[in-house]
């Protein structure tokens, strides 16, 4: 009888939940604790409420709301997801701190008549996010231009963006839309660097 009871208890599983709000882990009464697999449970609503990024869908949602509004882009909802010590770098500038980053977003909004972004791909691994995008810019006096680029975001342990590095060919993509100049520019770049 003792062996039968011990056998039944050994197969009894109890709930142990060190992560409130998530599916519990399991631990055996006898033997070593085991985790079936910590599920990737998240709530985009929780991310938005806590102003943190824990899943790639949160990134997609934030970026689509920033650039795909009617007319000018709006960063007001995404700025709280950036750390106060954000380091940003792209083809033309290097910025440190949320105040300078916010000023940069305001300048871009002021200069562009219309700006849209298509997120082609987005992936997240640990604290790194990669976004491949196509951005259509319409400036006040020039024809629309499509920039093809990508962004690498680094998240701190609290899920805030601590670093953003944008990669794109600003001049080539804009020059492509200027009659006669685009082809000349591409020939020049091909001869010098190709």
N, C-alpha and C positions, 0 to 999 in steps of 0.2 A: 504494500500500500504506500509506503514512504517513497519508493522509487517512482511509482505512478504519479503521485502528487508533485514530486520534484520535477518530473518530466513535463507535466502540464504547466507548472509555474515557469519553467525555463522557456517555454514557448509563449508565455504571456507577455504582451508588449504594453508598456505604459507610455503615456504622452509626456514629453518634456519639451517645453517651448521657450528657448532662450531668446527668440525673436518675436516679440508681440506683434500681432497683426499678420503673421505669416503662417503658412502651414507648419505644424509642429514637427520637430525631429522625433525620432523614436529611440528608446533605450530599453534594453532587456533588464529584467529583474536580476538575472543570473548571467554573469559574464560581462564582457566589455560592452560599453555603449557603442551603438552604431547609428550611422545616419544613412537613411535610404539614399538620399541625395538632396542637398539643400535646393529647393526649387527656386527658380528665378521669378518670384512673385513680386510684383510692383504695382503701384497704382499711379498712373500719370497724374491723376488728381492730387495724390499725396505729394508727388514731385512738385507740382505747381504750387500747392499750398506751402510746402517747406522750402520752396525756391532752391531746389537742388536737382541734379541730373543723376538718375540711377539706371536709366534704360534708354536705348536708342530712339524709341518712339517719342520720348519727351523732346529729344533734339529735333526730330523731324517736325513735330508740332510747333515748337518755338520758332524754327526757321521759316516754316510756311506762313506763320502769322506775321512775321517781321517783314517779309518781302513781298508777299502776295496779297497785300491789301490794295484797295483801289487807289491808284496814284502813288504818292510818296511812301517810302518805307517808314515803319514805326518800330523803334527799338524799345519803347517804354516798358513793355512787358518782359523783355528778355534781359535788360540790364541788371535786375536783381539776381540773376543767375551767375553773374560775373563776380569774382573775388575783388575786394578793394585794391589789391596789389596786382591786378591783371597785367600781363605782359603781352602786347600785341605787336605782330610784325607782318608786313606784306611787302609787295614789290616796291612801294614808294615811301613807306614810313615805318617808324619804330616808336611804340607808345608804351609808357609805363603808368599804371594807376587808372582807377575808374573815372576820375574827373577828366583826364585827357582823352580817354577812350570815349566817354560820353560826348565830349566836344567834337571828336572825329565823326561820330555817327550823326551829329547835328549838322556838320558841314556837308556830309554826303547827302543828307536829306534836302538841304537847302539848294545844293547844286543840281540835283537831278530832278527832271520833270516827272519821270516815272521810272521805277526800278522793280523788276520782277526776278524771282529766283526759282529755278526748277532744281530740286534736290534729286539728282540722278541716282546716287547711292549713298548710304550712310551705314557705317559699321562702328561697333564699340567693343573694345576689349580692355578689361580692367579699367584703368583711369584714362584711356586714350580713345578719342573719337575721331574718325575720318569721315569727311563729307565731300563727295564729288558733286559739283554744281555747275549750272549754266545760268549766268546772270545777264538779263537784258536791261541795258541802261539807255535811257532816253534823256539826253541833256537838252538844255534850253535852246541851243543854236545848232546842234549837230544831229545827224541821223542816228537812229538806234544802233547800238552795238551789242553783240553777244560776247561776254567774257566766259571762257571755259576755265574752270579752276577747281581747287580743292582746299579744304581747311583741315588743319589738325588741331584738335582741342585737347588740352590736358586738364583733368579734373583733380582737385585736391581731395583729401579724405572725406570732406563734408559734401562733395558733389558740386562744388562751385568751379567755374571755369577760371583757372589760374593762368593759363597760357593759351594763346590762339595764334597760329601761324597760317597765313593764307598764301597760296601759290597760284599764280596766274600770269599770263603774258598780256599785261595791260596795253602796251602800245601796239603790239601786233594785232590783237583782236579789235582794237578801235580803228587802227589804220586800214584793216581789211575792208572797212565800210566807206572809205574815202576813195572816190573814183581816181584811177591811175596811180594814186599814191600807194595803195595797198600792195599791188603787184610789185612795184619798185622796192618797197620796204622788204617784202619777202625775198626778192632776188638778192638784195644787199645782205640780209641776215644769212641767207643760204651760202653766199660766197664767202663771207667773213667767218661764220661760225659753223657751217654745215659740213 
